[in-house]
Amino acid sequence: MPRLFDISVPVLNGGVVYPGNPEIQIAPQQDMAKGGSSNVSLLTIGSHTGTHVDAPRHMIPDGGGVETISLEALIGPVLVLEFDDSVMAVTEAYLRAQPIAGHQRVLLKTRNSQFIRERDFHRDYTYLAPDGAEYLASLGVRLVGIDYLSIEQFHSGHHRTHKTLLSRGIVIVEGLDLSEPPAGTYDLYCLPLLLEGIDGAPSRVILVG
């Protein structure tokens, strides 16, 4: 039987967010313990909360929202690449050493997966370097995921990695927990909330393999 890996992170009240993004607030709106007819929660979250996809509109002013991302990009075979803990930036040189050719979806498993579920934000997370993004785009990749809340270097100031991918219609998936699945090929199921006209959306992401 194929094995299922849920590589999403839970959305928790007060959970970690990228600095400057909306805080996660979850509170009872109706409470049976207080006489309510049912339990209903009020969620206040940003569009890039937890495991999420970036739509082109995130960095491209006239780019499409989440509803424009094709299911064909979000579902299908995927290659999980694993990098040593010493790798702080996934550059073109590191990617050229990997068997990526022919794969349309790539997930980057790095040292980040060791702390993706921690409550404190790690500013020194491993990221995809701009030349690495250019290289993946040149190979015709349609989706790139990484195991922290941003694929870009913290406060890069230029957003070249995001813009390189999103300007070409390449889906970015951030906030993955890749601590469990080993490197290799899987079937990917990535389903963001269908938020029309929005720059990103929380997602449930599953690997089967």
Helices and strands as residue ranges (DSSP letters): E 4-6, E 25-30, G 32-34, E 40-44, E 52-54, G 56-58, G 66-68, H 71-74, E 75-82, E 89-90, H 92-96, E 105-109, G 111-114, E 127-128, H 130-138, E 143-146, H 160-166, E 171-174, E 184-192, E 200-208
